[in-house]
Amino acid sequence: MTGSAFCVECGVILVPSSMLTMQKMDLGRPVSAAQPRPAPVASAAAPGDNWGTLHLLDSGEMLPLTARNEFTLGRVAEGQPVMPDIDLTPYQAYAQGVSRLHAVIRRGVEDVFVINLDSANGTFVNGRRLEPHEERAISHGDVVALGGLKIQILLRSP
């Protein structure tokens, strides 16, 4: 797929690692699940651009979801043949119990879903555990936990 960093079928890296960059955004205090949900951001971007963001609650990092409709979430381990689309290793993923291929976040026609990939330490949506391979619709402001790593889902309005 054009613009992809990894092959969607085998996980092989398609671009040199020197071309991959991450940015840290300091947004102050993280939003907790008990606080009111933020309003969806009106989309000024063209279709296929940034349709959502993963807000890592512990670090305040913001990871955009762009160009594709499906992303695997997990962590990288030495000798791992298939890589996640979004590598959570830099965010203490191993210590938080994130599996190598933990979950999938997928944008459908009308909804966004999270799918548990039979992870060792579980995938939770707003505190409710997903069964292995279970798909659950998620909304703007929901908190998805991959093991102990909590991620708030921020979706752009259509």
N, C-alpha and C positions, 0 to 999 in steps of 0.2 A: 504494500500500500504506500503510495507516495506520501512523504512527510513523516513516516513512521521511523522511530528509532530502533524498533525491534520487529522481527518477523512475527506476524500474528499466528503463524502455524507452528514454528519450531522454536521461537524465542531468540534466535541468533541476532546479535547486534548488527544493525545495518549502517550505522554511521560511526566514525571514529569517536572514542570517548572524549577526545579534546573538543569536539563540537557540542557535547552535552553540557548544559549549564543549569545551575539551580540558583535561585535568589532567596535571601532571607528578608522578610518584611517584618519589622517590629510594629505590631499593632496594639501594643500595650497589654492590658490584662485580657486573658482568654475569656471567651464567652462560656458560661457553664450551661448545662442542659436545663437547669432550673430557671434561668433567665428567660424573658420573653424572646420569641423567635424574631430575628431580624426580618425586615421586609425584603421580598425578592428584588433584585436589582433589575431595572428595566434594561433590556438588551439593545445596545446600539451597534453591536457587532453583527457582521454578516452571518448567515447560517453556516454552521460548521466551525465557527470560531469558538471562543470561550463560552461554553454552555453551562459550566459549573465550576466550583472550586472546592477542594478539600481543605478544610481549616483544621490543622493539627492542634488540638486544644492545649497540650502540654507545652509546646514550643511556640505557638502562635504562627507557625509557618503556613503559607497559603500555596497550595499546589493546584494550578489551573487544569481543567479538563477541556482539551481543545481538539479540533479536527477529526476526532474519531468518536464513535458511539459506544465503545466498549474498552475497558481498561482492567487488566489484572493487577491486584494489589498484593504485595508481599515483600520479601527481603532476599538479598543475594547471598549465596553461600559458595565457598570455593568448590569448583568442579560441578556446579549446578548447570545442567544442559539447557534448561528452559528458564528464562528470566522473566520476572514480572514486568509489566509495562511501567508501573510506578514502584520504584525501589524505595522502601521505607527504612532501609538499613541505617541511613544517617540520623534517624529519629529514635534511636534506641529500640528498634523493632525486635531484635533478638531478646533483649531483657524484658520487653513487654509481652512476649509470647506470640509474636506474629510469625506465621508459617511462611515457608518459601513462596508458595502460591496459596494465598490465604482466602481471597475473595475476588469477586468481579463486580464492578459497577458498570451498569449498562443503561444507555438512554434508549427508550422505546419511542413509539410514535407520540404517546401522550404522557407517559410516566417514566420515571427513573427507578431502576431496580438495583438491589444488592443481592449477590448470590454467594452463599458460603461454599467454598471449595473443599469441604471436609477437613477443615483446619483443626489442628491439634487442640488449640485453646479456645476455640469458638468464635463466632461472629454474632454480634448483638446489635439490634436496632432499638434505640431508646430503652435499653436494659432488657429487651426480650431476645432470647437466644434463637438463632436460626438452626434448623436441622441441617445435616449434610446435604448439599446440593439444593437447598430450599432457596427460592427466589422471593424477595419481599419488596414491594413498592416503598420508596422512600420519598420524603417531601423536603422542601426547603427548611433548614434549621434542625433536621433530625440529627441525632448523634449515633454514629456507627462505631462500635468498638471491635477492633481486631485484637483478640486477646485483651490486653490491658491498654492498648493504644487507642485513644478516643479521637474521633474525627467528626467534626461538624460538617454537614453537607450544605453547601450554599449553591442554590440553583438560580439561574437567570430566568426571568419571566419571559414567555414567548413574545 
